Amino acid sequence: MTFLQLVKREVKAFIKNPGFLVGLVIMVVMFNVIGSITSRATETAAKEVEVIDIGLVVEEKTALVQELVKLLNITIGGRARIYPSLEEAISCAGIGIVIPAGFTSNVTSLRAPVALVGGVKVETLSMIIASARLSMLEMVSRTVERLLPIAVGIVYNVSIEPQKTVGVKGSTIMLFSKRISQEEFMSITFFASIIPLLIGIILAINASYASQLVAMEKVEKAFEMLLAQPIKRRDIVLAKILSASVASIIFGAIYMGGLFMSFSQSTPSGPSTSTQTSVQTVMLKTLGFETLITTALTLIISLVLSGAIGVVVGSLVSDERIAGVLTAPIMLIFMGFGFVTMYLGLTPDIISAIIAGLTVVPITYLSVASTLSGNLMPLVLSVSISLMMCTTFIFIAASIFNRDIVVLGLRIGWAKKMKEST
């Protein structure tokens, strides 16, 4: 056999591997679903912003400001509402903008900057919703900038060219009744979104390790010798779950360590600013010890659950190739939930608690949302459901190990034909 024939043989065997084929199909379907969900979330946020009211707080009632408010309300389709304070405007309308005292004098002065003060309300840790609402603040400021010459012309009966740039300073976000800055919100949201993704990756790898560990022992004929030992089958199941978890923890530690090192190296050196200090303080206060405990607990639960699922898969198959067929969709589903969590966001309610408990991956995200909202019941419910899931799969794995099917595995006709053809 020549080298070229050997390469063709190996490539042919790899392409005919059912795990490879099924993995390709599931990847296409899974990422299509993820794309559809994220696209729908983006469209929903955009449509919501198009119809949402804008709360205006007028701190001075000059003729120019009144004319400007009138023109602005006409331009945005009558969606402007007047409120006595920024907090009430944000709470009631969702988007609040303050025309501050001294606005008229700043407009008529040549060098004085013209700035508005704004804030938005967000009830979920979603960058999409927050970004859409913050973009509305910029849209209003640009509209005010465009309408200023018209208002000045009407009030003072003069014609001027647009010469003032109007910006929005001190944009705040009301997140679960807590007012934080835009930078603080982005930091909290990044933490709440990236951790589920990392947990999903580690969880998927752990399920693959566990299933391949059991399946390869069957192929190497070492499984029968292990079962013949005077050891409880339940202990064998737990040992395999723990061994796969240890391997995943080592991989995860190196993976996350390298990731955080890259982040730290990309941070510019130099003296820290007050904004950076404020962000770090808020992160420590809102995502402190409780969230760290929840993150560690989520990682432990996810490792045990994925390890138990992997052991169940490995005990039901006859070789490692079929284990790849069944493990591939499980890996992609867990990783997919991590991606979806980054875009959709979860509100601290019963439905989100059930979803987080069944999939385990978003529990850390729900922990941050529950801590900020002050409603810890969804977090407790999700952790309880995930613990029930772990117990159930460990019981299933132990039950399978007590039956003869664990030695030979399920016989799947099409899989056997695929194996013979290669």
N, C-alpha and C positions, 0 to 999 in steps of 0.2 A: 504494500500500500504506500503510495507516494504521499508527500507532505500535503499537497493540494487536496488529495482525496480525503486525507485525515481531517483537514480543516472543514471540508464540505460535510463530512459525516458529523462532526461535532456541532456545526451550525445547524444542520438539519435536526439533530436530536434536541438542541436547545429550543428551536422554533416550535417543534412539535410538543414540547413540554406543556402540559395543560395549565400548569401554574403560570407560565409566561403568557399564554394566550388569554386566559381568564383575567390575569392582572391587567393586560392591555385594555380589554373591554371595560373592566370596572373602572380603570383610571379615566377613560374617556367619559363614561357615564357619570362618575362621581364629580369630576371637575366641571362637567356640563351643568350638573345640579348646583354646584357651588357658584358657578358663574351666574346661573339664573337667579339664585337667591340674592346674591350681592347686587345684581342689576335691579331686581325688584325693590330691594331696600333703598338703593340710590334713587330710583324713580319715585318711591313713596315719600322720601324726604324732600325731594324737589317739589312734588305736587303739594305737600303740606306747607312748604314755605310760600308757594304762590298764593295760597288762600288765607294765610295766617294774618291776624291783625297786628298792627304796629302801635305800641303804646308810646305816646309822646308826653314828655314832661317839660312844660314851658316855665322857666324860672324868671323870665322877664316878658312883659306884655307890651312891647313897643309896637308901633305901626308896622315896622319892617318884619318883625317876627310873626305877627298875626297874618300879614299878607303871605309870608313864606309858608306858614302852616297851611293856609288855605290852598295855595298852589300845590304843595306837596300832597295834600289829601286828594286833590283832583287827579294828580299824576298817578298815584298808586291805586286809584279806583275806589276811593272812599274808605280805605281800610285803616286810616289813622284814628286813634282814640286818645283823648286827653286824660292823663292820670296825675294825681297830686305828687307822687314820688316814684323814683326809679324802681324800688322794690315792688310796689304795687303794679307798676306797668309790666315788669317782667313776669310777675306771678300770674297776672290776669291775661295778658296778651301773648306772652311767650317771648316777645322781643320788645325791649324798651330803649328809647333814645331820649337823652336830655339835651334841650337847647339851653345852655347854661347862662347865668347872669353875665352881662358884659358882652353878649354875642353881637349886639348891634354896634357897639363901639369898636369891636375887633373888625367887623366888616368894613366900617367906614375908615378905619385907620390903615395906613399904607403898609406898615411893617408888622402889625400884630397878627399872629396866627389865628385861624378860625378852626375850632375843634368842637366836636360833639362828644358826649359821654354816652356809652351804650352798654347793654347787657342782654343776655339771652337766657332762657330757661331750658334745661335739658333734664329729662326724667329717666335717662338710660345712659350707660357708658358707651355711647356710640359716636365715633369721630365723624361719621357721615352726617348724622342729624346736627351735631354741634357745628360742623363746618358749613352746612347749608344755612343755618341760622346766622352764623357769624358773617357769611357772605351777604346776607340781607342788610346787615349794618353797613357794610361797604357800599352796597347798592343805594341805600338811603343817603349816605354821605355824598356819593357822586351825583345823586339827583338834586340834593340841596345845593351842591356846587354849581350845577347847571341852571338851577332856578334862581340863584342869588341875583344875577344881573337883571332878570325880569322883575323880581320883587323890588329891587332898588329903583328901577325905572318907573314902576308904578307908584311907589311911595314918594320918591324925590323928584320925579318927572325929569329924569336924566337918562341918557343912554350911555352905558359903559360896556366895555369888553370883559369877558370872564378873566379875572386876574387873581382870584383868591382860591387857594386849594383848601378844601374842607376834609378833615380827617376825623377818625374816631379814636379817642384816647381812653385808656383805662378800661378796655372791654372786659367785663366780668361775666361769669357763667354761674347761674344759680342751679346747682346740682343737688337734688334732693334737699332743698331748703337751705343749702350751704352756699355762700357766695365765695367763689374762688376765681383766680385769674385764669386767663386763657392758657398760659404756660403750665400752671398747676394742673389744669384739667387734662392737657395733653400728656403730662407725665403720668398721672394716675391712670388714664385710659391706656397708655402704652403698657404699663405694668400689668393691668388687668387683662389685656388682650394677648400679650406675648407669652405669659406663663401657661395658659391653657394650650397654646400651640406647642410649646416645648413639652408639656406633659403628654399631649397627644402623640408626639413623635416617639417619646420614650415608651409610652404604653404600647404603641404599635410594634416597636422593636422587641419589647418584652414578650408579647404574644407570639411573635415569630420565633424567638429563642426557645420558648417553652415547647411549642409544637414540634420544632425540628429536633429538639433534644430527645423527646419521646420517640419520634418517628425513626430517627437514625439508630437508636438502640434496638428497634425492631429489626431493621435491615441487617445490623451487625450481629444479630442473634444474642445480644447481651441482655435483652429484656426478660427472656425466660429465666435466666440465671438470677436476675434481681428479684423476680417474683417468687422464686423458689426459696429465698432466704426467709428466716423466721422474723419477718418485719411486717408490721401492720400496713395494709395497703394505703390507709389514710396517711401514714407517716411518709410513704413513698411519694404520694401526691404533694404533700406539703414541702418535702425536700426538693422536688423538682420545681415547684413554684418559687421557693426561696433561691434556688441556684440561678434560675432565669432572672429573678429580680436583682440579684447581686451583679450579674453580668450587665443588666440594663442600667443599674445605678452607676457602675464604673463608666459605661459608655456615656450616660447622661451627664456625669460629673465632668468628664473631659469635654463633651460637646458644649455644655453651658459655660464651663470655664473659658474655653476658647472664644465663645461668643461674647462674654463679658469683657474679656481682654481686648477684643477688637473694638468694643464700645469705648472702653477706657482710653485706648490709644487714639481714637478718633476725637476725643474731647479736647478742645483747645486748652493749652497750658496757660497759666497766668493767674493773677489774683481773682478770686471768686467775687462775683457781683452780688448785690443785695437781692436781685431776682433769683439767682441760683440758690442763695441761702434760704429764701422764702420757700422755693419749691421743695428743697430738701426737708425743711421743717414741716410743711404740709404733708409730704409723703410719710414722714415718721409719725405724725399725729394720726392721720387717717388710715394709713396702711401699715400700722405698727406691729406690735407683738402678736395680736390676734390673727392678723392676716398671714403672718409668717407661720404660725401654728397651723392654720387652715391649709396653707400651701403644702407644708410637710405632710399633713394628714391626707390631703388629696393625692399626693405622690405615692404614699404608702398604699392607700386604697386602690389606686389605679394599677400599681404594680401587682398587687395580690389578685385583683380582678382579671387583668390581662394575662397573668400567669396561669390562673385557673382556666380561662378560656383556651389558652394555648395547650394546656395539658389535656383538656377535653378533646380538642381537635386532634392532637397527636395520638391520643388513645383510640380514636375512632378510625384512623386511616391505617393503611398497610405499609406505606413508605413515605419518605420525605417529599417526594414529588407531589403526591396528593395532598400532603400537608400544606405545601405551597399554594395549591389551588384554593383551599379553604381559608388559609391565613391571609392571603392577599386582600380579599374584600374587607376582612376585619381591620387590617392595618389602615386601609384607605378610609374606612368609615371613621375610625378614631381620629386620624389626621384631618379628615374633612371637617369634623366638628370643631377642631381647633381653628381651622381657617374661617369657618362660618362665624364663630364667636367673635373674631376680630372685626367683622363687618356689621353683623346684626345687632349685637348687644342684647342683654337680657334685663328685664325689669324684675325687681324682687317680689314675685308673686308665686302663687301655687303652681301654675303651669310651668313657669321657668324652673321651679324647684324640682318638679317631676322630671323634666327634660335633663336637667343637670345631674340628678340622682341616677337616672338610667344610663347616661353616657359618661358620667364621672368627670370628663374633661373640663366642662365649664364651671366646676364647683368653686374654684378660686375666683373666677370672674364674679360669680354670684355672691361670694363672700365680701368682695369689695363693695358691690352694690348694696348688699344688706347692711354693711357697716356704715356706709354713708347715709343710707335712708333711715337707719335706726330700727329697722324691722328685721330681726334675726330669725324669725320663724321659718322663712323659706330656706335659709342656710341649714338649720337643724333638720328640716324635712329632707333636703337633698342628701345630706350626709347619712341620714337613717336609711334612705332608699338605696344608696350605694353600698352600705354595709350589708343590707339584705341581699343585694346582687352578689356580693362577694361570697357570702355564706351559701347561697344557692348554687353557684358554680363550683365551689369546693365540694359540696355535697354530691353534685352530679359527677364530678371527676372521681371522687372516692367510690361512688356506686358503679361506675364503669370499670374501675380497676378491680372490683370484686367479681366481675363477670369474665367469661372466657373470650368475649369479643375484644378485650384489650390486647390479646396476644396476636391475633391475625388481623383485626380491624374489619371495618365494613368492606364488603366486596362490591365495588362499583364496576359494572360491566364495561361501560365506555372507557373508564380509566384503565382497565386491564388491557383493552384492545390498543389503546394509545401506547401503553408501555411495551406491548409486544411488537408494535410497528416500528419502534425506535431501537 
